[in-house]
Amino acid sequence: MSARLTVDRIFTAYDKADVLTNVSIDVKPGSITCILGSNGAGKTTLIRSILRLTPPRAGAITFNSVPLENIKTHDVIRLGIGVIPEGRRIFAKMTVVENLRLGAYALKSDALIEERMERVFKVFPRLRERAKQLAGTMSGGEQAMISIGRGLMSEPKLLIIDEPSLGLSPLLVQENFRIIREIAERGVTVLLVEQNIKQTLAIAQYGYVLLQGQIVAKGSPEILQDDPEVQRAYFGSASGSRVEVQEK
């Protein structure tokens, strides 16, 4: 089920202005790899580049050795890349079950859809309890569960998770990251795109730091927590407060 994603020296532009410059990352099978960076660093553009929503003007992206050049976005998804977008983006006027079913839209077998939904309910028992409830009436934490659960319905080999801590309380952020770690332990490769340094480095095996569209640091959590480029990316200078990481 694991998968490898390689981004090799890509340049991605809007109009004529490059947003990403010479960006390379390697997401190893079965790992949690993180992309850290503040707002405007280019994290969303990197996701759009991988999904072919904003194709790079130069460089290459491969998934399980398959070049993604000239592949449509829906075909990228069919290869086994799932996405949990920033801000959850659930369908408020649909029930929990209806939201989850949208994650398996490409499946024709009702039996297979039910089987996958059962797996999601094992990860999120609360969603089973609220299966017929309108998603828009649920708490922010429950909506985050729906968003992650919907992403799992396609049984992705690689799951890209964009800003899972956005808008959640510290307690729910901690719970979300616990679930992300559990997903990886089940064999799904995770690319975690985040601003939350402490929680992210506590679960990732390797990370990259984006600053103004360029990779300015990379390495293990132990290396990144002391890297001055991480301080510069978040605080504007290498003299900012030391980034602390929780023990794994």
N, C-alpha and C positions, 0 to 999 in steps of 0.2 A: 504493500500500500504506500510505502514511502516514496519520495520523489526528490529529484535534484533540479534546482533552478540556477542557471548561470546567466548573469548579466555582464556583458563584456564590452567595456569602453563605449557606452552609449552617450549620444548627444540628443537631447530632446528639446524641441523649440516650439513656442507659440508664435505664430507669424514668423518673424526673422530673428527673434531673440531667444537664445539658448537659455533654458531653465535648468537643464541638467548638462553637466560638462564632464565628459570622460569618466562616467560612473561605472564601476565594476563591483559586483557582489557575487558571492557563491553561497547558496543555501543548500547545506548538506542534508542528505536523506535522514529523516527521523529526528532532526534537530529543531530547536527553537532559535531562530536567527532574528535579531532585532535591527530595526532602522531607527536611530534616535535623531532628533532634531527639533528645533523650535518651529513655530509657525512661519511659513514662507521659505523653509529650507529646501523644499522640493520633494518632500515625502509623497504627497498626493500625485505629483507628476510621475514619480517612479512607478507607483501602482498603475497609473493610466498607461504608462509605457509597456509594462508587463502584459496588461490586458489588451493591448493594441487599440485602446481608445484614443490615445495620442501616440502614434508610432514614432519611434526614434528616427531621426534623420541620418544617423550613422551609428555603427556598432551592431552588436548582435545579442539576442536573447534566445536561450535554448531551455527547453523543459524536457527532462529525461532524454537528452540528446536530440530532441526534435526542434529544429529551428522554428521560431515563431514568426519569422518574416513572412509577410503576405498571407498570414492566417487571420481570419475574422475573429472578433471577440467571442462570439458564441462557440466557435470551434476551440478556442483557447480553454474555455470552460469545460467543454467536452473532453479535453485531454486530461482533465482532473485537477484544475485549479479552481478553488472556491474562494469567495470573497465575503468578508463581513465588513460592510462599509462604515465609515465614520458616522456617528450620530444615530446608529441603529436602523433608522428608516423602515420601521415596521408599517404595516397597513392597518391603520387605527380602526377602521370600520369593518375589519374582518376578524374572525375568531382566531384563537391560537392555532387550532388545527388547520384552518385555511391558510394562515401565514406559513406554517411549516410545509404544507403541500406545495406552495409556490417554489420552495427550494428543490423540489423533485419534479419540476415541470416537464423535464425531458423524458421521464419514465412513463411507460404505457401500462405497466402492471400494477393494479391496485394492491395486490398481495405484497409486492416488493416495497411499495410506498408505505404500507402499514408496518412492514418489518423494520424499515428505517425509522419510522416515527416511534416505534417501540424502543429503539436504541436511544433516540433523543430523550424520551421520557425517563429512561434509566439514568441518564446524565442529569436531567432536570425534572425531578419528581413533581415540583410545583406546577409545571406546565401540564402534567397529566390531570392534576386537580382542577386546573383552570381551562381545560381543553376547549370548552364551548364559550368562554368569555371573550368579549371584544377586546382586542389587543390595546386599543386606545384607553381603556378604563383601568389598565394595570399599572403598577408602579414602574419607576425607571429601571430598577433592578430586574424586574420580571420581563420588561421589554427587551433588556439586554440578553436575557436567556432566550427569548424568542428569536432574536437576531442571530445569535450563535447557533441555536438549534436549526434554524432555517439553512444556515451555511453548511451544517453537517448533513443535511438531508440528501445532498448530492454525493455524499461519501467521497469528498475530495482527497486526492493524494497530497496536495499542497493547499493549505488554508492561509490566505492573506487576511490578517486582522488589523483594521485601521482604527487607531485611537480607542481601544476598548474601555479606557478609564474616563472618557469624555462625559462630563455631566453626572458622574456617579459619586456617592459618598465614599469616604475612605474605606469603610467596612465592605461596601459592595465592590469597590475596586479590588480589594484583597481577595474577595470571593471569585471575581471574574478571572483574576490571574491564576488562582488555584485551578479553576476549570480549564484554562488554557494549558497549564502544565499537564493536567490529566489527559487532555486531547492528544498532546504530543506523546504521552506514555502509551497511548493506544496505537501508535504507529503513524500518526498524521504529521507530516512535515509542516512546520509553522513559520511564517514570515510575519513578525509582529512589528507594526509601525506605530511608534508611540513617542510621547513627550515625557511621560512619567519615568524618570531615570531609575529611581530606587526600586520600584516594583518590577520594572522590565529587566534590569540586570540581575535581579534575584532569581529569575527563572530561565533566562537565555543562556545558551552555551557560547554564542559568538555574536558580536554586534558591529554595526557600522554607524558612524556619525556623519550626518549630512549638514553642511553649512553652505548656504548660498549656491546650492546645486552641485556641490562637489563633496566627495568623500574625504574628510579631513582626519579621520581616525578609524581604526578597526582593531579588533582583537577580542580576547576573552573578557568577561565582566571584571575580573581582577585587574586587567590592564587598563580597561576603559575608565574605571572609577578614579584612577590617578592621572589620566591623560589630560594635559593642559588644553588640548584642542576641544575636549568635552566641555571644559569650563568656558572656553571662548564661544563655543556654539550656543551655550545657554545663558551665559552671563556677560558676554561681550568682551571678556578679557581672561587671561590665564590666571588672574589673581582672585577670581571669584571664590566663593565658599567651596570647600572640598565636597565632592559628591560622595555620599555614603551609600553602601549597598548592604542589604540584609544578607545574613548568612543563609546559604542554601540548606 
